[in-house]
Amino acid sequence: MKSEKRQSSRNKIAYLLIAILIIFLCPSAAHADDWNMWGHDSNHTSHSKEDIELPLELFWKTEVEGSMYSSPVASNGLVYVGSKDSYLHTFDAKTGEERYNYETFKYPLYATIASTPLVTDSSIFISSYDDRLYAYQNSGKLKWKCFAGRVTYSSPTIYNNTIYIGTGTGIYALGKDDGILTWEYETNGMIYSSPAVSEDGVYAASSEGFIYALNMSNGELIWKYTTLGKITSSPAIDQRAAYIGSFDKNIYALDIRTGDLKWKYETGGEIRSSPAISNDSIYIGSNDGYVYALEKDTSRLKWKYRTDDEIISSPALAGNYLFIASMDGNLYIFNAEDGKLEDKIEIEEGIKASLAITDNIVYLLSENSELYAFKSNTSKYHIQKPPEDYADADTNEKMPKIYIISGIMFVLLAAITVSTIKKKKVFPKKKKTDEKTDSNAKKETNEREIRIAHQPVRGSLPVKLEGSKDEVPLSNNYQKQLESLQNHKLLEGGTSETILNEAQIKISSANHDNAEKLLKIADELVEKENNLLTDIVTLQVKITGKDPSQYQKISHLLDSALHDLKEGLFEDSQLYLENAKKDFEEQKKKS
């Protein structure tokens, strides 16, 4: 009996020493909270677990070649960012020194990298404007590449062994090791946002204003929700809801399993920013220049703060602080709970890209292609430069205590373990885990579409009761506004046409609240589309009669810009026009 107690005591000591030894000898067990994908994690919470301290100071900054659409991520001691020059740039996280370039295929229409890279322990995943998704080894060797259907702004997300990404035609799921397509789901409109993924499903939104929830195993539709505006915002999810912003100026919270509207909150501008979420709050920026903090369960406004320009960048949480950048060229740092402005750091240019936070360092990318790293000047993070050859290094300094302690424990552990193994095996046999039950049992329908609830709109026109004597004059007023926009509209097609058609339906049915809202949206869209169309036609006139062999590519770019504008892909059209203008200026210099 005493022998058994002694044996049990040895077992407990062995377990304890093993645990302590792992903590001391395996730094990865206490590794920094890497920001290795868009939104920090597959739920896109944009919430780092690090307890960052203030104030921040400039650690380093460096210029990235080519204009930027991508946001930075930080992992494995490196910072990664994609560029319009068709390269994925990597920088040392401690010094800002450029390390490697992963070159995408040199596509004639510029293989711009607009998505944010995804980094794992062994691989790097990035999509490009050549319609492909690439997987690289950390050494830079290409593992695989696959055609993924007009990949643009969407950034890849990983969950278990599957990569999820949005495209111009839908949502794709691919194997991370071989790039083989697992499933695809065709959507209405392009997917600009990055899919959020959890065990409940895959969540993404399209340029047509739809929010999708898909079965992660087979891509079948669980539910679909419709907003009144384009969506480029990426959803953030938790166990209860999916949170997202729309161009219709609203922040939405949808039940994670049913798609039912839990609440919506109207801001003063279009929402391109994506939300960051904590246990009880949601944070997001708007084109009205405000950053909003709301209660997740009720949508109650906790606080808001106005910056001096629109907010396109997405917020990030770390410790007790909320970090968000504005197009006014400032990085704002707030107390996340009460909205107190803790610090305001001036950057040379506006910021569209979202932030990344790891190792007590905040990384951001400005519109003039400058990559910044700000660190806490009271943090324990510091740069260490080990000797080039450790064997020849000066050994006069005392050996760090961690190695002395680890060595002593290793000897003790070895002695106890050998003694224990002779008498009885320390580790019990592994138990077989039960297989997961079929999830299809709890799925009641294949598809469900939920329309937006009608709510009163803030505006100058009063809401009239249906059937009142003022109803006809009010409808006539809205009809005149609609016809005026139709006459002012230069483009055949485009998103504005869809909105105007929807507005006509609302006017005909005397749904004045939504008619007014749709007409406001259409007014802004018509102006934007007219301006872009004018720029396209102006450049087309300039190249008319020029040598086709020299200006053929420019002509093709302009055709693509016009096509995408008619299809409602406004930002894609802008990009093609931008590339056409760049080629035109280069051609002028040559001639």
GUTORDREN-806434 format. One record per residue (C-alpha): residue number from 0; residue in three letters; chain; z negated, y negated, x negated. Coordinates in nm, 3 decimals, padded with zeros to 5 digits. Layout:
N
NUM:ala:A:Z:Y:X
...
//
This chain:
591
0:met:A:00.000:00.000:00.000
1:lys:A:-00.094:-00.241:-00.279
2:ser:A:00.227:-00.144:-00.455
3:glu:A:00.429:-00.241:-00.147
4:lys:A:00.250:-00.579:-00.123
5:arg:A:00.322:-00.647:-00.490
6:gln:A:00.685:-00.555:-00.430
7:ser:A:00.700:-00.787:-00.127
8:ser:A:00.549:-01.067:-00.336
9:arg:A:00.812:-01.013:-00.605
10:asn:A:01.086:-01.031:-00.340
11:lys:A:00.958:-01.363:-00.206
12:ile:A:00.935:-01.514:-00.554
13:ala:A:01.285:-01.391:-00.633
14:tyr:A:01.424:-01.554:-00.318
15:leu:A:01.243:-01.880:-00.394
16:leu:A:01.366:-01.895:-00.752
17:ile:A:01.721:-01.815:-00.647
18:ala:A:01.715:-02.106:-00.399
19:ile:A:01.569:-02.347:-00.655
20:leu:A:01.813:-02.233:-00.920
21:ile:A:02.110:-02.291:-00.688
22:ile:A:01.990:-02.645:-00.619
23:phe:A:01.954:-02.726:-00.989
24:leu:A:02.261:-02.551:-01.126
25:cys:A:02.512:-02.616:-00.846
26:pro:A:02.577:-02.989:-00.811
27:ser:A:02.825:-02.917:-00.533
28:ala:A:02.534:-02.823:-00.310
29:ala:A:02.422:-03.186:-00.330
30:his:A:02.771:-03.327:-00.367
31:ala:A:02.849:-03.675:-00.244
32:asp:A:02.973:-03.701:00.114
33:asp:A:03.347:-03.708:00.041
34:trp:A:03.578:-03.913:00.263
35:asn:A:03.865:-03.669:00.223
36:met:A:04.072:-03.739:00.535
37:trp:A:04.147:-04.013:00.783
38:gly:A:03.831:-04.088:00.983
39:his:A:03.606:-03.904:00.731
40:asp:A:03.597:-03.569:00.920
41:ser:A:03.793:-03.363:01.172
42:asn:A:03.604:-03.535:01.458
43:his:A:03.715:-03.874:01.315
44:thr:A:03.366:-04.019:01.343
45:ser:A:03.426:-04.252:01.044
46:his:A:03.057:-04.200:00.973
47:ser:A:02.945:-04.127:00.617
48:lys:A:02.613:-03.951:00.567
49:glu:A:02.539:-04.165:00.262
50:asp:A:02.253:-04.413:00.273
51:ile:A:02.432:-04.705:00.108
52:glu:A:02.233:-05.006:-00.011
53:leu:A:02.322:-05.376:-00.016
54:pro:A:02.436:-05.605:-00.162
55:leu:A:02.777:-05.481:-00.275
56:glu:A:02.959:-05.607:-00.582
57:leu:A:03.315:-05.558:-00.704
58:phe:A:03.327:-05.237:-00.907
59:trp:A:03.697:-05.249:-00.987
60:lys:A:04.033:-05.341:-00.835
61:thr:A:04.385:-05.237:-00.920
62:glu:A:04.736:-05.300:-00.793
63:val:A:04.925:-05.021:-00.617
64:glu:A:05.302:-05.028:-00.656
65:gly:A:05.488:-05.066:-00.327
66:ser:A:05.369:-05.207:00.005
67:met:A:05.108:-05.010:00.195
68:tyr:A:05.085:-04.840:00.532
69:ser:A:04.845:-04.567:00.423
70:ser:A:04.465:-04.587:00.410
71:pro:A:04.267:-04.465:00.106
72:val:A:04.062:-04.145:00.092
73:ala:A:03.818:-04.045:-00.183
74:ser:A:03.736:-03.692:-00.297
75:asn:A:03.688:-03.487:-00.613
76:gly:A:03.626:-03.802:-00.818
77:leu:A:03.963:-03.953:-00.723
78:val:A:04.096:-04.208:-00.475
79:tyr:A:04.426:-04.125:-00.303
80:val:A:04.666:-04.362:-00.126
81:gly:A:05.027:-04.329:-00.010
82:ser:A:05.284:-04.601:-00.067
83:lys:A:05.619:-04.727:00.052
84:asp:A:05.754:-04.653:-00.298
85:ser:A:05.759:-04.283:-00.196
86:tyr:A:05.464:-04.186:-00.415
87:leu:A:05.114:-04.065:-00.347
88:his:A:04.906:-04.263:-00.596
89:thr:A:04.576:-04.135:-00.734
90:phe:A:04.310:-04.334:-00.917
91:asp:A:03.990:-04.247:-01.100
92:ala:A:03.709:-04.325:-00.855
93:lys:A:03.486:-04.468:-01.131
94:thr:A:03.734:-04.680:-01.327
95:gly:A:04.036:-04.745:-01.104
96:glu:A:04.265:-04.601:-01.370
97:glu:A:04.579:-04.442:-01.222
98:arg:A:04.591:-04.068:-01.277
99:tyr:A:04.885:-03.891:-01.115
100:asn:A:05.179:-03.957:-00.886
101:tyr:A:05.292:-03.693:-00.640
102:glu:A:05.655:-03.773:-00.569
103:thr:A:05.801:-03.709:-00.227
104:phe:A:06.168:-03.635:-00.172
105:lys:A:06.381:-03.942:-00.241
106:tyr:A:06.533:-03.974:00.103
107:pro:A:06.818:-04.228:00.141
108:leu:A:06.630:-04.410:00.417
109:tyr:A:06.326:-04.452:00.195
110:ala:A:06.076:-04.168:00.216
111:thr:A:05.791:-04.404:00.287
112:ile:A:05.442:-04.257:00.295
113:ala:A:05.274:-04.415:00.595
114:ser:A:05.016:-04.148:00.666
115:thr:A:04.676:-04.110:00.503
116:pro:A:04.643:-03.805:00.275
117:leu:A:04.418:-03.507:00.341
118:val:A:04.237:-03.364:00.036
119:thr:A:04.061:-03.028:00.010
120:asp:A:03.901:-02.855:-00.290
121:ser:A:04.233:-02.702:-00.396
122:ser:A:04.511:-02.891:-00.217
123:ile:A:04.648:-03.228:-00.109
124:phe:A:04.845:-03.270:00.215
125:ile:A:05.063:-03.572:00.292
126:ser:A:05.350:-03.650:00.529
127:ser:A:05.647:-03.874:00.462
128:tyr:A:05.933:-04.051:00.635
129:asp:A:06.169:-03.775:00.524
130:asp:A:06.028:-03.578:00.821
131:arg:A:05.832:-03.338:00.603
132:leu:A:05.473:-03.241:00.542
133:tyr:A:05.389:-03.165:00.177
134:ala:A:05.115:-02.952:00.026
135:tyr:A:05.034:-03.000:-00.343
136:gln:A:04.795:-02.824:-00.571
137:asn:A:04.543:-03.056:-00.735
138:ser:A:04.742:-03.017:-01.057
139:gly:A:05.039:-03.183:-00.886
140:lys:A:05.244:-02.866:-00.844
141:leu:A:05.415:-02.840:-00.505
142:lys:A:05.275:-02.549:-00.299
143:trp:A:05.502:-02.587:00.001
144:lys:A:05.682:-02.839:00.216
145:cys:A:05.805:-02.801:00.571
146:phe:A:06.008:-02.992:00.825
147:ala:A:05.768:-03.117:01.090
148:gly:A:05.985:-03.320:01.323
149:arg:A:06.003:-03.686:01.229
150:val:A:05.659:-03.731:01.078
151:thr:A:05.565:-04.097:01.060
152:tyr:A:05.227:-04.264:01.077
153:ser:A:05.020:-03.965:01.186
154:ser:A:04.776:-03.837:00.925
155:pro:A:04.700:-03.466:00.888
156:thr:A:04.366:-03.317:00.993
157:ile:A:04.227:-02.981:00.886
158:tyr:A:04.004:-02.749:01.088
159:asn:A:03.925:-02.402:00.951
160:asn:A:04.256:-02.286:00.800
161:thr:A:04.494:-02.494:01.011
162:ile:A:04.657:-02.833:00.956
163:tyr:A:04.716:-03.049:01.266
164:ile:A:04.954:-03.347:01.267
165:gly:A:05.140:-03.569:01.512
166:thr:A:05.515:-03.632:01.492
167:gly:A:05.788:-03.823:01.670
168:thr:A:05.827:-03.536:01.913
169:gly:A:05.482:-03.384:01.952
170:ile:A:05.179:-03.223:01.790
171:tyr:A:05.210:-02.946:01.528
172:ala:A:04.967:-02.684:01.398
173:leu:A:05.053:-02.523:01.062
174:gly:A:04.888:-02.276:00.826
175:lys:A:04.725:-02.458:00.534
176:asp:A:04.823:-02.194:00.276
177:asp:A:05.191:-02.147:00.364
178:gly:A:05.293:-02.426:00.603
179:ile:A:05.409:-02.174:00.865
180:leu:A:05.418:-02.321:01.216
181:thr:A:05.142:-02.180:01.438
182:trp:A:05.236:-02.377:01.750
183:glu:A:05.386:-02.706:01.864
184:tyr:A:05.338:-02.914:02.177
185:glu:A:05.605:-03.157:02.294
186:thr:A:05.471:-03.499:02.400
187:asn:A:05.600:-03.804:02.584
188:gly:A:05.646:-04.051:02.301
189:met:A:05.564:-04.059:01.933
190:ile:A:05.223:-03.966:01.793
191:tyr:A:05.104:-04.243:01.562
192:ser:A:04.740:-04.138:01.572
193:ser:A:04.574:-03.866:01.370
194:pro:A:04.461:-03.567:01.581
195:ala:A:04.086:-03.517:01.614
196:val:A:03.984:-03.151:01.617
197:ser:A:03.672:-02.957:01.714
198:glu:A:03.597:-02.619:01.865
199:asp:A:03.664:-02.780:02.205
200:gly:A:04.028:-02.856:02.123
201:val:A:04.284:-03.086:01.960
202:tyr:A:04.293:-03.447:02.078
203:ala:A:04.573:-03.698:02.014
204:ala:A:04.750:-03.990:02.185
205:ser:A:05.111:-04.103:02.213
206:ser:A:05.307:-04.429:02.211
207:glu:A:05.367:-04.382:02.586
208:gly:A:04.996:-04.423:02.656
209:phe:A:04.903:-04.057:02.712
210:ile:A:04.593:-03.891:02.571
211:tyr:A:04.623:-03.514:02.523
212:ala:A:04.369:-03.235:02.489
213:leu:A:04.517:-02.906:02.365
214:asn:A:04.387:-02.556:02.307
215:met:A:04.348:-02.530:01.929
216:ser:A:04.455:-02.164:01.920
217:asn:A:04.783:-02.178:02.111
218:gly:A:04.857:-02.547:02.180
219:glu:A:04.840:-02.514:02.558
220:leu:A:04.755:-02.831:02.752
221:ile:A:04.392:-02.852:02.869
222:trp:A:04.414:-03.202:03.018
223:lys:A:04.613:-03.524:02.995
224:tyr:A:04.506:-03.881:03.074
225:thr:A:04.729:-04.185:03.127
226:thr:A:04.655:-04.543:03.020
227:leu:A:04.863:-04.854:03.085
228:gly:A:04.952:-04.928:02.725
229:lys:A:05.087:-04.784:02.404
230:ile:A:04.833:-04.603:02.185
231:thr:A:04.827:-04.606:01.805
232:ser:A:04.448:-04.569:01.786
233:ser:A:04.313:-04.229:01.677
234:pro:A:04.050:-04.064:01.895
235:ala:A:03.692:-04.005:01.781
236:ile:A:03.516:-03.713:01.947
237:asp:A:03.170:-03.565:01.989
238:gln:A:03.038:-03.282:02.205
239:arg:A:03.053:-03.495:02.520
240:ala:A:03.351:-03.730:02.506
241:ala:A:03.670:-03.850:02.340
242:tyr:A:03.675:-04.224:02.259
243:ile:A:03.995:-04.423:02.201
244:gly:A:04.150:-04.771:02.230
245:ser:A:04.478:-04.871:02.395
246:phe:A:04.727:-05.158:02.392
247:asp:A:04.615:-05.222:02.753
248:lys:A:04.306:-05.381:02.587
249:asn:A:04.064:-05.113:02.704
250:ile:A:03.830:-04.876:02.520
251:tyr:A:03.814:-04.539:02.696
252:ala:A:03.552:-04.265:02.704
253:leu:A:03.686:-03.939:02.853
254:asp:A:03.495:-03.620:02.924
255:ile:A:03.572:-03.388:02.633
256:arg:A:03.633:-03.081:02.854
257:thr:A:03.782:-03.220:03.176
258:gly:A:03.945:-03.549:03.077
259:asp:A:03.760:-03.732:03.355
260:leu:A:03.706:-04.103:03.291
261:lys:A:03.342:-04.158:03.197
262:trp:A:03.392:-04.531:03.147
263:lys:A:03.629:-04.795:03.014
264:tyr:A:03.554:-05.134:02.862
265:glu:A:03.803:-05.421:02.856
266:thr:A:03.837:-05.637:02.543
267:gly:A:04.036:-05.956:02.501
268:gly:A:04.331:-05.808:02.312
269:glu:A:04.539:-05.502:02.229
270:ile:A:04.346:-05.233:02.044
271:arg:A:04.508:-05.083:01.735
272:ser:A:04.179:-05.012:01.560
273:ser:A:04.022:-04.667:01.595
274:pro:A:03.656:-04.614:01.685
275:ala:A:03.364:-04.515:01.463
276:ile:A:03.081:-04.332:01.637
277:ser:A:02.715:-04.265:01.569
278:asn:A:02.466:-04.064:01.773
279:asp:A:02.436:-04.329:02.044
280:ser:A:02.698:-04.599:01.976
281:ile:A:03.071:-04.661:01.944
282:tyr:A:03.219:-04.938:01.728
283:ile:A:03.577:-05.069:01.738
284:gly:A:03.785:-05.376:01.656
285:ser:A:04.036:-05.556:01.879
286:asn:A:04.331:-05.791:01.835
287:asp:A:04.114:-06.059:01.995
288:gly:A:03.933:-06.075:01.660
289:tyr:A:03.607:-05.923:01.785
290:val:A:03.425:-05.615:01.666
291:tyr:A:03.249:-05.445:01.957
292:ala:A:02.938:-05.223:01.960
293:leu:A:02.885:-05.028:02.283
294:glu:A:02.645:-04.765:02.405
295:lys:A:02.830:-04.433:02.409
296:asp:A:02.686:-04.311:02.738
297:thr:A:02.708:-04.628:02.947
298:ser:A:02.957:-04.866:02.773
299:arg:A:02.684:-05.133:02.775
300:leu:A:02.768:-05.402:02.521
301:lys:A:02.507:-05.394:02.243
302:trp:A:02.665:-05.673:02.044
303:lys:A:02.998:-05.824:01.942
304:tyr:A:03.108:-06.053:01.662
305:arg:A:03.422:-06.266:01.632
306:thr:A:03.615:-06.276:01.304
307:asp:A:03.882:-06.535:01.229
308:asp:A:04.184:-06.311:01.295
309:glu:A:04.287:-05.988:01.467
310:ile:A:04.127:-05.658:01.365
311:ile:A:04.369:-05.369:01.300
312:ser:A:04.158:-05.183:01.045
313:ser:A:03.908:-04.927:01.172
314:pro:A:03.531:-04.958:01.116
315:ala:A:03.320:-04.727:00.899
316:leu:A:02.951:-04.638:00.919
317:ala:A:02.716:-04.562:00.630
318:gly:A:02.339:-04.571:00.639
319:asn:A:02.224:-04.852:00.869
320:tyr:A:02.542:-05.053:00.825
321:leu:A:02.880:-05.100:00.988
322:phe:A:03.171:-05.200:00.762
323:ile:A:03.491:-05.348:00.905
324:ala:A:03.780:-05.551:00.761
325:ser:A:03.981:-05.820:00.937
326:met:A:04.323:-05.974:00.894
327:asp:A:04.135:-06.294:00.806
328:gly:A:04.090:-06.144:00.457
329:asn:A:03.720:-06.058:00.476
330:leu:A:03.512:-05.742:00.466
331:tyr:A:03.225:-05.775:00.714
332:ile:A:02.901:-05.578:00.686
333:phe:A:02.670:-05.567:00.989
334:asn:A:02.340:-05.414:01.077
335:ala:A:02.481:-05.140:01.300
336:glu:A:02.196:-05.159:01.550
337:asp:A:02.160:-05.531:01.624
338:gly:A:02.487:-05.678:01.487
339:lys:A:02.323:-05.905:01.230
340:leu:A:02.580:-06.009:00.968
341:glu:A:02.438:-05.877:00.641
342:asp:A:02.726:-05.972:00.411
343:lys:A:03.080:-06.108:00.415
344:ile:A:03.303:-06.036:00.115
345:glu:A:03.620:-06.239:00.071
346:ile:A:03.939:-06.048:-00.013
347:glu:A:04.258:-06.222:-00.123
348:glu:A:04.466:-06.097:00.172
349:gly:A:04.427:-05.950:00.520
350:ile:A:04.341:-05.583:00.563
351:lys:A:04.514:-05.341:00.803
352:ala:A:04.422:-05.016:00.629
353:ser:A:04.098:-04.841:00.719
354:leu:A:03.805:-04.798:00.481
355:ala:A:03.666:-04.501:00.289
356:ile:A:03.305:-04.469:00.170
357:thr:A:03.166:-04.216:-00.078
358:asp:A:02.925:-04.215:-00.374
359:asn:A:02.787:-04.551:-00.252
360:ile:A:03.130:-04.706:-00.304
361:val:A:03.343:-04.875:-00.037
362:tyr:A:03.719:-04.849:-00.093
363:leu:A:03.969:-05.074:00.085
364:leu:A:04.336:-05.163:00.051
365:ser:A:04.461:-05.517:00.119
366:glu:A:04.800:-05.630:00.247
367:asn:A:04.902:-05.747:-00.101
368:ser:A:04.869:-05.386:-00.225
369:glu:A:04.541:-05.436:-00.410
370:leu:A:04.301:-05.141:-00.402
371:tyr:A:03.934:-05.253:-00.417
372:ala:A:03.617:-05.060:-00.494
373:phe:A:03.282:-05.221:-00.407
374:lys:A:02.957:-05.053:-00.505
375:ser:A:02.593:-05.115:-00.442
376:asn:A:02.447:-05.296:-00.740
377:thr:A:02.110:-05.137:-00.663
378:ser:A:02.249:-04.785:-00.621
379:lys:A:02.191:-04.500:-00.862
380:tyr:A:02.563:-04.453:-00.908
381:his:A:02.680:-04.536:-01.258
382:ile:A:02.956:-04.448:-01.501
383:gln:A:02.887:-04.184:-01.762
384:lys:A:03.126:-04.113:-02.048
385:pro:A:03.046:-03.777:-02.205
386:pro:A:03.136:-03.716:-02.570
387:glu:A:03.494:-03.600:-02.630
388:asp:A:03.366:-03.287:-02.799
389:tyr:A:03.020:-03.185:-02.680
390:ala:A:02.972:-02.942:-02.971
391:asp:A:03.002:-03.225:-03.224
392:ala:A:02.795:-03.474:-03.029
393:asp:A:02.478:-03.631:-03.160
394:thr:A:02.191:-03.396:-03.070
395:asn:A:01.904:-03.627:-03.170
396:glu:A:01.845:-03.720:-02.806
397:lys:A:01.616:-03.501:-02.602
398:met:A:01.779:-03.240:-02.385
399:pro:A:01.769:-03.348:-02.018
400:lys:A:01.473:-03.205:-01.831
401:ile:A:01.697:-03.048:-01.570
402:tyr:A:01.843:-02.808:-01.828
403:ile:A:01.499:-02.718:-01.972
404:ile:A:01.364:-02.645:-01.623
405:ser:A:01.679:-02.453:-01.529
406:gly:A:01.657:-02.243:-01.847
407:ile:A:01.291:-02.153:-01.790
408:met:A:01.356:-02.061:-01.428
409:phe:A:01.658:-01.855:-01.523
410:val:A:01.450:-01.644:-01.765
411:leu:A:01.174:-01.597:-01.504
412:leu:A:01.425:-01.512:-01.237
413:ala:A:01.602:-01.260:-01.457
414:ala:A:01.277:-01.085:-01.547
415:ile:A:01.154:-01.066:-01.186
416:thr:A:01.494:-00.963:-01.052
417:val:A:01.534:-00.677:-01.304
418:ser:A:01.186:-00.553:-01.217
419:thr:A:01.256:-00.579:-00.846
420:ile:A:01.595:-00.407:-00.856
421:lys:A:01.445:-00.105:-01.031
422:lys:A:01.208:-00.043:-00.741
423:lys:A:01.388:-00.178:-00.437
424:lys:A:01.704:-00.374:-00.354
425:val:A:01.626:-00.739:-00.304
426:phe:A:01.910:-00.824:-00.070
427:pro:A:01.941:-00.653:00.269
428:lys:A:02.273:-00.523:00.391
429:lys:A:02.499:-00.772:00.565
430:lys:A:02.493:-00.755:00.941
431:lys:A:02.819:-00.746:01.127
432:thr:A:02.885:-01.058:01.326
433:asp:A:02.991:-01.034:01.684
434:glu:A:03.343:-01.140:01.760
435:lys:A:03.388:-01.454:01.962
436:thr:A:03.446:-01.403:02.331
437:asp:A:03.779:-01.494:02.481
438:ser:A:03.781:-01.869:02.546
439:asn:A:04.046:-01.833:02.813
440:ala:A:03.780:-01.725:03.066
441:lys:A:03.649:-02.077:03.090
442:lys:A:03.991:-02.239:03.119
443:glu:A:04.069:-02.298:03.487
444:thr:A:04.405:-02.476:03.474
445:asn:A:04.697:-02.506:03.234
446:glu:A:04.763:-02.872:03.298
447:arg:A:04.587:-03.160:03.458
448:glu:A:04.695:-03.522:03.474
449:ile:A:04.441:-03.783:03.557
450:arg:A:04.554:-04.133:03.650
451:ile:A:04.367:-04.443:03.550
452:ala:A:04.113:-04.572:03.801
453:his:A:04.198:-04.908:03.954
454:gln:A:03.950:-05.176:03.860
455:pro:A:03.951:-05.552:03.927
456:val:A:04.123:-05.755:03.655
457:arg:A:03.979:-06.077:03.526
458:gly:A:04.229:-06.349:03.607
459:ser:A:04.305:-06.674:03.786
460:leu:A:04.453:-06.512:04.098
461:pro:A:04.203:-06.388:04.359
462:val:A:04.214:-06.030:04.477
463:lys:A:04.339:-06.015:04.837
464:leu:A:04.250:-05.750:05.089
465:glu:A:04.540:-05.528:05.191
466:gly:A:04.696:-05.647:05.517
467:ser:A:04.574:-06.007:05.489
468:lys:A:04.803:-06.302:05.567
469:asp:A:04.805:-06.404:05.198
470:glu:A:04.945:-06.065:05.089
471:val:A:05.316:-06.145:05.134
472:pro:A:05.312:-06.480:04.945
473:leu:A:05.117:-06.315:04.664
474:ser:A:05.371:-06.033:04.637
475:asn:A:05.652:-06.290:04.634
476:asn:A:05.483:-06.473:04.348
477:tyr:A:05.459:-06.156:04.140
478:gln:A:05.818:-06.063:04.229
479:lys:A:05.940:-06.397:04.097
480:gln:A:05.747:-06.345:03.773
481:leu:A:05.904:-06.001:03.734
482:glu:A:06.257:-06.127:03.796
483:ser:A:06.201:-06.410:03.550
484:leu:A:06.101:-06.159:03.280
485:gln:A:06.400:-05.941:03.359
486:asn:A:06.632:-06.241:03.317
487:his:A:06.462:-06.341:02.991
488:lys:A:06.480:-05.987:02.851
489:leu:A:06.768:-05.938:02.605
490:leu:A:06.726:-05.567:02.530
491:glu:A:06.845:-05.279:02.744
492:gly:A:06.562:-05.027:02.741
493:gly:A:06.245:-05.057:02.535
494:thr:A:05.881:-05.027:02.633
495:ser:A:05.902:-05.351:02.835
496:glu:A:06.153:-05.193:03.072
497:thr:A:05.912:-04.906:03.145
498:ile:A:05.629:-05.152:03.212
499:leu:A:05.848:-05.372:03.435
500:asn:A:05.956:-05.071:03.641
501:glu:A:05.592:-04.973:03.683
502:ala:A:05.508:-05.332:03.780
503:gln:A:05.781:-05.324:04.047
504:ile:A:05.620:-05.017:04.201
505:lys:A:05.280:-05.187:04.205
506:ile:A:05.425:-05.503:04.364
507:ser:A:05.606:-05.301:04.633
508:ser:A:05.283:-05.121:04.720
509:ala:A:05.084:-05.449:04.717
510:asn:A:04.869:-05.325:04.430
511:his:A:04.827:-05.678:04.298
512:asp:A:04.552:-05.607:04.044
513:asn:A:04.759:-05.368:03.836
514:ala:A:05.080:-05.564:03.899
515:glu:A:04.926:-05.871:03.736
516:lys:A:04.802:-05.668:03.439
517:leu:A:05.140:-05.499:03.387
518:leu:A:05.325:-05.831:03.405
519:lys:A:05.101:-05.976:03.135
520:ile:A:05.172:-05.678:02.910
521:ala:A:05.546:-05.700:02.985
522:asp:A:05.551:-06.072:02.902
523:glu:A:05.418:-06.005:02.551
524:leu:A:05.650:-05.707:02.498
525:val:A:05.964:-05.892:02.608
526:glu:A:05.891:-06.171:02.359
527:lys:A:05.835:-05.926:02.073
528:glu:A:06.143:-05.720:02.156
529:asn:A:06.362:-06.029:02.187
530:asn:A:06.252:-06.157:01.846
531:leu:A:06.311:-05.822:01.678
532:leu:A:06.650:-05.777:01.847
533:thr:A:06.755:-06.125:01.729
534:asp:A:06.665:-06.035:01.370
535:ile:A:06.863:-05.708:01.389
536:val:A:07.173:-05.878:01.532
537:thr:A:07.151:-06.164:01.280
538:leu:A:07.159:-05.919:00.988
539:gln:A:07.441:-05.722:01.152
540:val:A:07.647:-06.041:01.168
541:lys:A:07.577:-06.110:00.799
542:ile:A:07.718:-05.774:00.687
543:thr:A:08.020:-05.784:00.920
544:gly:A:08.339:-05.779:00.714
545:lys:A:08.157:-05.674:00.396
546:asp:A:08.267:-05.378:00.181
547:pro:A:08.161:-05.068:00.384
548:ser:A:08.091:-04.867:00.070
549:gln:A:07.829:-05.121:-00.037
550:tyr:A:07.674:-05.197:00.302
551:gln:A:07.700:-04.861:00.476
552:lys:A:07.334:-04.776:00.426
553:ile:A:07.225:-05.116:00.559
554:ser:A:07.442:-05.064:00.865
555:his:A:07.286:-04.724:00.921
556:leu:A:06.937:-04.870:00.892
557:leu:A:07.019:-05.139:01.147
558:asp:A:07.160:-04.878:01.387
559:ser:A:06.835:-04.683:01.353
560:ala:A:06.632:-05.001:01.411
561:leu:A:06.826:-05.078:01.731
562:his:A:06.801:-04.718:01.853
563:asp:A:06.423:-04.706:01.802
564:leu:A:06.375:-05.045:01.966
565:lys:A:06.555:-04.919:02.277
566:glu:A:06.344:-04.603:02.271
567:gly:A:06.025:-04.808:02.266
568:leu:A:05.937:-04.726:01.904
569:phe:A:05.870:-05.087:01.807
570:glu:A:05.693:-05.033:01.474
571:asp:A:05.954:-04.779:01.359
572:ser:A:06.225:-05.030:01.443
573:gln:A:06.042:-05.294:01.241
574:leu:A:06.026:-05.061:00.943
575:tyr:A:06.399:-04.983:00.950
576:leu:A:06.477:-05.355:00.974
577:glu:A:06.240:-05.425:00.686
578:asn:A:06.421:-05.167:00.470
579:ala:A:06.760:-05.309:00.573
580:lys:A:06.655:-05.661:00.472
581:lys:A:06.529:-05.534:00.138
582:asp:A:06.860:-05.353:00.069
583:phe:A:07.055:-05.660:00.176
584:glu:A:06.871:-05.885:-00.070
585:glu:A:06.922:-05.632:-00.351
586:gln:A:07.293:-05.609:-00.269
587:lys:A:07.323:-05.989:-00.276
588:lys:A:07.175:-05.996:-00.627
589:lys:A:07.424:-05.735:-00.748
590:ser:A:07.721:-05.925:-00.611
//
